[in-house]
Amino acid sequence: MKAAQFSRFGGPEVLEIVDLPEPHPAAGEIRIAVHAAGVNASDWKKRQGLMDQELPQTLGYEAAGVVDELGDGVTDVAIGDRVVGAGPSGAAQAELFILSDWAPIPPGLDFADAAALPAVAETAARALDQLGELSESTDLAGRTILINGASGSVGSAATQLAIGRGARVIGTAGPSNQAYLASLGAVPVVYGDGLADRVRDLSPGGVDLALDIAGNGILPELIDLAGGADNVLTVADVNGAHAHGVRFSRGDGGRATYALPLVAGLIADGAFTLPVGQTFPLQDIAQAHRVGESGRVRGKLVLLVE
Ligand SMILES: NC(=O)c1ccc[n+]([C@@H]2O[C@H](COP(=O)([O-])OP(=O)(O)OC[C@H]3O[C@@H](n4cnc5c(N)ncnc54)[C@H](OP(=O)(O)O)[C@@H]3O)[C@@H](O)[C@H]2O)c1
């Protein structure tokens, strides 16, 4: 099967499409013929050698497609079903992918819309759960949460899920995404110099909790606004987390597997949306990385597999 891979670290030019052996599902897993696979910021961090050090590496944790093989014990889907999900191999950007978690594709979503969901939904739900765990009550209802990077893919999901849990969200975004954030139900605020003053204008006593998704080095400001490092969590600034005593959330510390079916249900009810920013054929993966690294597109990037 065709799959995206790189055999040395470097720029987008190291990405190539290679032939790999077909994978087969273990007990409790399923295999899909991939139609679309999500692209994440971790893809270019891996490609740059900032994460795993082994070579070669495949890419992708999430995909949508049609079930074509069932592992032992799987009874809730059938060959030919349209599903979206995530798997452990890190090789979703390929013609075939093994899912360990999945959900039916919500009505009205195409494969690209669906492939955008798993990693974003899981990260957002996990981060909010862990943010709640930082304080005495895990209930986010009635809390004011500052989400830094609220207009991005993870941020859009976290904003909607937090509001759905009854929180008031103040979200940072660039000037062109203020109206978008307001449409999600957040109170928008422009990031950059003077952010702390602008947040205090909106919430004079500061905020109850802060979630950093942009990773742009403002943990000290978030700590100040939220009344201490214990009220702040980041998914994007591992060095800042160490430096300032802030909790860093990563998927290998327990994944929120409930998030995908939750979000699929919310989409079916018209209560959740996640825009796809741009799609690319699998063979144009290098261009997808260039666009993603430029940070100039709103919404998820998705690779389409013919
Ligand atoms: N730890 C984990 O488990 C985990 C899982 C998934 C993702 N992540 C990380 O989460 C981060 C966000 O991912 P994503 O897919 O949501 O990215 P994204 O869609 O590109 O969103 C980036 C966000 O950062 C904002 N931003 C850009 N430049 C900024 C600046 N100079 N100052 C403040 N904010 C700025 C953007 O705002 P505008 O677009 O409005 O300018 C946007 O809200 C990445 O670092 C990714 O690696 C972590």
PDBQT file of the ligand as one rigid body, heavy atoms in Angstrom, charges set to zero:
ROOT
HETATM    1  N1  LIG A 401      -0.197  17.912  23.700  1.00  0.00    +0.000 N 
HETATM    2  C1  LIG A 401      -1.088  17.343  22.883  1.00  0.00    +0.000 C 
HETATM    3  O1  LIG A 401      -1.655  16.280  23.163  1.00  0.00    +0.000 OA
HETATM    4  C2  LIG A 401      -1.435  18.037  21.579  1.00  0.00    +0.000 A 
HETATM    5  C3  LIG A 401      -2.342  17.458  20.675  1.00  0.00    +0.000 A 
HETATM    6  C4  LIG A 401      -2.683  18.162  19.506  1.00  0.00    +0.000 A 
HETATM    7  C5  LIG A 401      -2.082  19.410  19.239  1.00  0.00    +0.000 A 
HETATM    8  N2  LIG A 401      -1.174  19.900  20.130  1.00  0.00    +0.000 N 
HETATM    9  C6  LIG A 401      -0.519  21.209  19.888  1.00  0.00    +0.000 C 
HETATM   10  O2  LIG A 401      -1.499  22.235  19.960  1.00  0.00    +0.000 OA
HETATM   11  C7  LIG A 401      -1.030  23.331  19.201  1.00  0.00    +0.000 C 
HETATM   12  C8  LIG A 401      -2.177  23.904  18.365  1.00  0.00    +0.000 C 
HETATM   13  O3  LIG A 401      -2.568  22.966  17.376  1.00  0.00    +0.000 OA
HETATM   14  P1  LIG A 401      -3.721  23.357  16.335  1.00  0.00    +0.000 P 
HETATM   15  O4  LIG A 401      -3.837  22.205  15.406  1.00  0.00    +0.000 OA
HETATM   16  O5  LIG A 401      -4.931  23.832  17.045  1.00  0.00    +0.000 OA
HETATM   17  O6  LIG A 401      -3.031  24.593  15.562  1.00  0.00    +0.000 OA
HETATM   18  P2  LIG A 401      -3.707  25.719  14.672  1.00  0.00    +0.000 P 
HETATM   19  O7  LIG A 401      -5.002  25.239  14.134  1.00  0.00    +0.000 OA
HETATM   20  O8  LIG A 401      -2.652  26.165  13.710  1.00  0.00    +0.000 OA
HETATM   21  O9  LIG A 401      -4.019  26.918  15.706  1.00  0.00    +0.000 OA
HETATM   22  C9  LIG A 401      -3.005  27.776  16.198  1.00  0.00    +0.000 C 
HETATM   23  C10 LIG A 401      -3.616  28.804  17.147  1.00  0.00    +0.000 C 
HETATM   24  O10 LIG A 401      -2.558  29.652  17.627  1.00  0.00    +0.000 OA
HETATM   25  C11 LIG A 401      -2.917  31.030  17.386  1.00  0.00    +0.000 C 
HETATM   26  N3  LIG A 401      -1.710  31.809  17.138  1.00  0.00    +0.000 N 
HETATM   27  C12 LIG A 401      -0.958  31.861  16.017  1.00  0.00    +0.000 A 
HETATM   28  N4  LIG A 401       0.048  32.726  16.180  1.00  0.00    +0.000 NA
HETATM   29  C13 LIG A 401      -0.071  33.242  17.438  1.00  0.00    +0.000 A 
HETATM   30  C14 LIG A 401       0.673  34.180  18.194  1.00  0.00    +0.000 A 
HETATM   31  N5  LIG A 401       1.766  34.794  17.715  1.00  0.00    +0.000 N 
HETATM   32  N6  LIG A 401       0.258  34.447  19.444  1.00  0.00    +0.000 NA
HETATM   33  C15 LIG A 401      -0.831  33.857  19.978  1.00  0.00    +0.000 A 
HETATM   34  N7  LIG A 401      -1.577  32.935  19.303  1.00  0.00    +0.000 NA
HETATM   35  C16 LIG A 401      -1.185  32.644  18.054  1.00  0.00    +0.000 A 
HETATM   36  C17 LIG A 401      -3.807  30.987  16.179  1.00  0.00    +0.000 C 
HETATM   37  O11 LIG A 401      -4.603  32.170  16.115  1.00  0.00    +0.000 OA
HETATM   38  P3  LIG A 401      -5.003  32.861  14.701  1.00  0.00    +0.000 P 
HETATM   39  O12 LIG A 401      -5.092  31.762  13.668  1.00  0.00    +0.000 OA
HETATM   40  O13 LIG A 401      -6.329  33.501  15.002  1.00  0.00    +0.000 OA
HETATM   41  O14 LIG A 401      -3.916  33.845  14.395  1.00  0.00    +0.000 OA
HETATM   42  C18 LIG A 401      -4.638  29.736  16.493  1.00  0.00    +0.000 C 
HETATM   43  O15 LIG A 401      -5.648  30.037  17.406  1.00  0.00    +0.000 OA
HETATM   44  C19 LIG A 401       0.171  22.845  18.387  1.00  0.00    +0.000 C 
HETATM   45  O16 LIG A 401       1.368  23.303  18.993  1.00  0.00    +0.000 OA
HETATM   46  C20 LIG A 401       0.078  21.344  18.511  1.00  0.00    +0.000 C 
HETATM   47  O17 LIG A 401       1.334  20.704  18.415  1.00  0.00    +0.000 OA
HETATM   48  C21 LIG A 401      -0.848  19.255  21.280  1.00  0.00    +0.000 A 
ENDROOT
TORSDOF 0
